[in-house]
Amino acid sequence: MNILVQPLNTEEQLLVEEWLKEQQIYFERSETHFTEAQLTSIERGIEQANNGLLKPYTEVRKKAREIVCGN
């Protein structure tokens, strides 16, 4: 079984790691790495959000349905 723990800061991370060690629970750290294209896309999305260019979910769903179903 895998459990994802995302501490908010270094102090929380150290506390979680220490507790896991005390309980003799195996764990491994895993860093999330993004490709340059993914980072660019994320940054573009954040910029669009900051500029108020978000679209409602219903509009996105309608457009996706048009693309998939050809309507």
Secondary structure in CASP SS format (residue, H / E / C, confidence):
PFRMAT SS
TARGET T0000
AUTHOR 0000-0000-0000
METHOD secondary structure of the structure
MODEL  1
M C 1.00
N C 1.00
I C 1.00
L C 1.00
V C 1.00
Q C 1.00
P C 1.00
L C 1.00
N C 1.00
T H 1.00
E H 1.00
E H 1.00
Q H 1.00
L H 1.00
L H 1.00
V H 1.00
E H 1.00
E H 1.00
W H 1.00
L H 1.00
K H 1.00
E H 1.00
Q C 1.00
Q C 1.00
I C 1.00
Y C 1.00
F C 1.00
E C 1.00
R C 1.00
S C 1.00
E C 1.00
T C 1.00
H C 1.00
F C 1.00
T C 1.00
E H 1.00
A H 1.00
Q H 1.00
L H 1.00
T H 1.00
S H 1.00
I H 1.00
E H 1.00
R H 1.00
G H 1.00
I H 1.00
E H 1.00
Q H 1.00
A H 1.00
N H 1.00
N C 1.00
G C 1.00
L C 1.00
L C 1.00
K C 1.00
P C 1.00
Y H 1.00
T H 1.00
E H 1.00
V H 1.00
R H 1.00
K H 1.00
K H 1.00
A H 1.00
R H 1.00
E H 1.00
I H 1.00
V H 1.00
C H 1.00
G C 1.00
N C 1.00
END
